[in-house]
Amino acid sequence: MRECTTTGVVVSRLVASLFTVAACAAQPTIRAIDFFAYTGVDIDQIRQSLPIRPGDHWTSETNQLLRSTLEGLLDRSPSDVTAVCCDEDGNRIVYIGLADGSGSRVRLNQQPTESVELDADLVILYDRYEELLRQVVSRGDGLVSEDRSLGYPLSHDAGVRDLELRIREFALRNPSQLFAVSRKSSNARHRGIAVDAIGYGLHSADQIGALTHSALDPDPTVRNNAIRALMVLASSQVELLAPIPYAVFVDLLASGVREDRTKSVALLSELSEGRDPLVLEAILERGLVPLVECARWSWSGHAYDARVILGRIGGLDEATVLAEAWNSEFVDVALDSIQRSRAR
């Protein structure tokens, strides 16, 4: 399950972030504090030493207080501290990444250095698109649902959809510009817009290659946009003209940045739906530990996809997996099945 949905339809990342601001502002209460990338760290001791507890209010100062406390406990900076909104009651869940970078298989791209940028027309169009999304959310329309069946997201809001179709028109006319900016531009904002627009472009092997490359961009927003575009493709009704290379996203499961993990889990959930043995074996051999970390998160809305993948690796019936993965106890059921299957 994605972080913010309405009637089972995935919403855009920008809309989700705007909803976060609007919904969480009313009830900034901490539901849970969960950790990831904590191999070799005593998280029980860390948890006991934190200055906040579930039930406390989240304020603008809490993030910096947490970071300062963790730096003192770890003698280094945490890899991530994020308060995510929202559960069904509007509460926040705090996620703390404790990766120190040692032994990581994740190798991000070098920072691009060229001055190449997007046409001003697309940047202006994208600014209008973002502003309209803000207006839609702020006037109380709630989340803007989207259709992904065509391989790119189209909002059910007519005004937003019109701008998305204009972004698609630009992408169809200017693929070379978008590909060049996504790989070479030193401007992260322009790379992020380019990658988002590539997701609206012509479906091709080049499109999948560009998005996969940008999934390792040094900027986290660019990575997020790239993985999300691939996730839309993977979950659409479009026949892919090239396979999505799953190995990149198996490695990103071990990222110290939460969004890398959650978006990669969501994409791998789509890629494992057919139970390709190569995909499942790669996750089992190289991504099981971080996947289990995600599956044990407190709120099922954030842990569901990871639990589904575990159930598939364990060979459990798909209907059972999809129904039972909402329950935290399912993690141990799936792990027991994995252990039994490996012992055969």
C-alpha positions in Angstrom: 0.0 0.0 0.0 1.3 3.5 -0.8 1.6 6.1 1.8 -1.5 8.1 0.7 -4.4 6.6 -1.2 -8.0 7.3 -1.8 -10.4 4.5 -2.8 -7.3 2.5 -3.6 -6.0 5.0 -6.2 -2.5 6.3 -5.7 -2.0 10.0 -5.4 0.9 12.1 -6.5 3.9 12.7 -4.2 3.2 16.4 -4.2 -0.4 16.0 -3.3 0.6 13.5 -0.6 3.0 16.1 0.9 0.4 18.8 0.8 -2.0 16.5 2.5 0.6 15.8 5.1 0.9 19.5 5.9 -2.9 20.0 6.0 -3.9 16.9 7.9 -1.1 16.7 10.4 -1.2 20.3 11.3 -4.5 19.7 13.2 -3.3 16.7 15.2 0.5 16.6 15.3 0.7 13.6 17.7 3.3 10.9 17.4 1.7 7.4 16.9 5.0 5.4 16.8 8.7 5.7 16.5 10.3 3.1 14.1 13.8 2.5 13.1 15.6 1.2 10.0 19.2 0.5 8.9 20.0 -0.4 12.5 22.2 -3.4 12.1 24.8 -3.5 14.9 22.9 -0.8 16.9 21.0 -1.4 20.2 17.8 0.3 19.2 16.1 -0.5 22.5 18.8 1.5 24.2 18.4 4.3 21.6 14.7 4.3 22.0 14.9 4.6 25.8 17.2 7.6 25.4 15.1 9.6 23.0 13.5 12.8 24.3 10.1 11.9 22.7 7.6 9.1 23.1 4.5 7.9 21.3 1.7 10.2 22.3 3.8 13.3 22.5 3.1 16.2 20.3 5.3 16.9 17.2 6.5 20.5 17.0 8.7 22.4 14.6 11.6 21.9 17.0 11.2 18.1 17.5 13.1 17.1 14.4 16.2 19.1 15.4 16.0 17.9 19.0 15.9 14.3 17.8 18.8 14.8 15.5 20.9 16.4 18.2 20.1 13.6 20.7 21.0 10.9 18.1 24.3 12.6 17.2 25.2 12.4 20.8 24.2 8.8 21.2 25.8 7.6 17.9 28.8 9.9 17.7 27.6 10.6 14.1 24.6 11.9 12.3 21.6 9.7 11.7 21.0 8.9 8.1 17.3 10.1 8.2 14.8 11.5 10.7 11.3 11.9 9.2 7.9 12.4 10.7 5.4 11.0 8.2 1.7 11.8 8.1 -0.7 10.3 8.5 -2.4 7.2 10.0 -6.1 6.8 9.9 -6.4 9.2 12.9 -4.2 11.9 11.5 -1.2 11.0 13.7 2.5 11.0 12.6 4.9 8.1 12.5 8.5 9.0 13.2 11.1 7.0 11.2 14.8 7.1 12.2 17.5 5.8 9.9 20.7 4.8 11.6 22.9 3.8 8.6 26.6 4.8 8.8 27.3 4.1 5.2 29.8 1.3 5.8 29.4 -1.7 3.5 26.5 -0.2 1.6 25.9 -1.6 -1.9 24.1 1.7 -2.9 26.4 3.7 -5.1 24.7 6.9 -6.2 25.6 8.7 -9.4 28.2 11.5 -9.4 26.8 15.0 -9.1 26.1 16.3 -12.6 28.1 19.4 -13.4 26.8 20.7 -16.8 24.8 23.9 -17.1 22.1 22.4 -19.4 18.6 23.3 -18.2 15.0 22.9 -19.2 13.1 25.3 -21.4 11.5 28.0 -19.3 8.1 27.0 -20.7 8.2 23.6 -19.0 9.4 25.0 -15.7 6.6 27.6 -15.7 4.1 24.9 -16.6 5.3 22.7 -13.8 5.1 25.6 -11.3 1.5 26.1 -12.4 0.9 22.4 -11.9 2.2 22.4 -8.4 0.3 25.6 -7.5 -3.0 24.1 -8.7 -2.4 21.0 -6.7 -1.9 23.2 -3.6 -5.2 25.0 -4.4 -7.1 21.8 -4.9 -6.0 20.5 -1.5 -6.3 23.8 0.4 -10.0 24.3 -0.8 -10.9 21.1 1.0 -11.2 18.7 -1.9 -9.0 16.2 -0.2 -6.6 14.0 -2.0 -6.5 14.1 -5.8 -6.7 10.6 -7.0 -5.2 9.5 -10.3 -5.5 6.9 -13.0 -2.2 5.1 -13.9 -3.6 2.6 -16.4 -1.9 4.4 -19.4 1.6 4.2 -17.8 1.6 7.8 -16.6 -0.5 9.5 -13.8 -3.6 11.4 -14.8 -5.5 13.2 -12.0 -9.2 12.9 -11.7 -9.3 16.7 -11.1 -10.0 18.3 -14.5 -7.7 21.2 -14.0 -4.8 19.2 -12.8 -5.3 16.6 -15.5 -5.2 19.3 -18.2 -1.8 20.4 -17.0 -0.5 16.9 -16.8 -1.6 16.3 -20.4 0.4 19.5 -21.3 3.4 18.1 -19.6 2.9 14.9 -21.6 2.7 16.9 -24.8 6.1 18.6 -24.0 7.6 15.2 -23.1 6.5 13.7 -26.4 8.0 16.6 -28.4 11.2 17.0 -26.4 12.5 13.6 -25.2 16.2 14.5 -26.0 16.1 17.6 -23.9 14.5 15.7 -21.0 17.0 12.8 -21.2 20.0 15.3 -21.3 18.8 17.4 -18.4 18.0 14.3 -16.2 21.6 13.0 -16.7 23.7 16.1 -17.0 22.2 19.2 -15.4 23.8 20.5 -12.2 20.4 21.9 -11.3 18.6 19.4 -9.1 15.2 21.1 -9.5 15.5 20.9 -13.3 16.6 17.2 -13.1 13.6 16.4 -10.9 11.1 18.1 -13.3 12.8 16.4 -16.3 12.5 13.0 -14.6 8.8 13.5 -13.8 8.2 14.6 -17.4 10.0 11.6 -18.7 7.4 9.5 -16.9 4.8 11.2 -19.1 6.7 10.5 -22.3 6.8 7.8 -25.0 7.0 4.4 -23.5 10.3 2.9 -24.6 13.5 1.1 -23.5 15.2 4.6 -23.4 12.5 5.8 -21.0 13.1 2.9 -18.6 16.8 3.3 -18.9 16.7 7.1 -18.1 14.4 6.5 -15.1 16.5 3.7 -13.8 19.6 5.9 -14.1 17.9 8.7 -12.2 16.8 6.3 -9.5 20.4 6.6 -8.3 20.6 10.4 -8.6 22.4 12.2 -5.7 19.3 14.2 -5.0 16.6 12.3 -3.1 13.7 14.1 -4.8 15.0 13.1 -8.2 15.4 9.5 -7.0 11.8 9.6 -5.7 10.4 10.9 -8.9 12.2 8.3 -11.0 11.2 5.4 -8.9 7.6 6.6 -8.7 7.5 6.9 -12.5 8.7 3.3 -12.8 6.2 2.2 -10.3 3.4 3.8 -12.3 4.7 2.0 -15.4 4.9 -1.4 -13.6 1.4 -1.1 -12.2 -0.2 0.1 -15.5 -1.9 -1.8 -18.3 0.9 -0.9 -20.7 3.1 -3.6 -22.1 6.6 -2.7 -21.2 9.1 -2.5 -24.1 12.0 -3.4 -21.8 12.2 -5.0 -18.4 12.7 -2.8 -15.3 16.1 -3.8 -13.9 15.1 -5.0 -10.4 18.6 -5.3 -9.0 19.0 -1.5 -8.5 16.0 -1.5 -6.3 16.9 -4.6 -4.3 20.1 -2.7 -3.4 18.1 0.5 -2.6 16.2 -1.5 0.1 19.3 -1.0 2.2 19.4 2.8 1.8 19.7 4.9 4.9 17.0 7.2 3.4 13.4 6.2 4.2 11.9 7.3 0.8 14.4 5.2 -1.1 13.3 2.2 0.8 9.5 2.8 0.7 9.5 3.6 -3.0 11.7 0.6 -3.8 9.5 -1.7 -1.8 6.5 -0.4 -3.6 8.1 -1.0 -7.0 9.4 -4.4 -6.0 5.9 -5.3 -4.9 4.8 -4.6 -8.4 7.7 -6.5 -10.0 7.2 -9.5 -7.8 3.5 -9.9 -8.5 4.2 -12.5 -11.1 6.5 -14.3 -8.7 9.5 -14.3 -11.0 12.0 -16.6 -9.2 14.9 -14.4 -10.2 13.3 -11.3 -8.5 12.3 -13.2 -5.4 15.7 -14.9 -5.1 17.5 -11.6 -5.4 15.4 -10.0 -2.7 15.9 -13.1 -0.5 19.7 -13.2 -0.9 20.5 -9.4 -0.9 17.6 -7.6 0.6 15.9 -9.7 3.3 17.2 -7.9 6.3 16.1 -4.4 5.3 12.8 -5.8 3.9 12.1 -7.3 7.3 12.9 -4.0 9.0 10.2 -2.3 6.8 7.7 -5.2 7.3 8.0 -4.8 11.1 7.1 -1.1 11.1 4.3 -0.3 13.4 1.7 1.0 11.0 0.4 -1.5 8.5 -0.2 1.2 5.9 3.6 1.7 5.6 4.5 -2.0 6.2 2.0 -3.7 3.9 4.0 -3.9 0.7 7.1 -5.3 2.5 5.0 -8.0 4.1 3.4 -8.9 0.8 6.9 -9.5 -0.7 7.9 -11.6 2.2 4.8 -13.7 1.8 5.6 -14.2 -1.9 9.2 -15.2 -1.1 7.8 -17.8 1.4 5.5 -19.2 -1.3 2.3 -18.5 0.4 -1.0 -18.3 -1.5 -1.5 -14.9 -3.1 -5.0 -14.4 -1.8 -3.8 -15.2 1.7 -0.9 -12.9 1.4 -2.9 -9.9 0.3 -5.5 -10.5 3.0 -3.2 -11.2 5.9 -0.4 -8.8 5.3 -2.3 -6.1 7.1 -1.6 -8.0 10.4 1.8 -7.6 12.0 1.8 -11.2 13.0 2.0 -12.1 9.3 5.7 -11.2 9.3 6.6 -14.2 11.4 4.3 -16.4 9.4 6.1 -15.4 6.2 9.5 -15.8 7.8 8.6 -19.3 9.0 7.5 -20.2 5.5 10.7 -18.9 4.1 12.8 -20.8 6.6 10.9 -24.0 5.8 11.3 -23.6 2.1 15.0 -23.1 2.4 15.4 -26.2 4.6 13.9 -28.5 1.9 
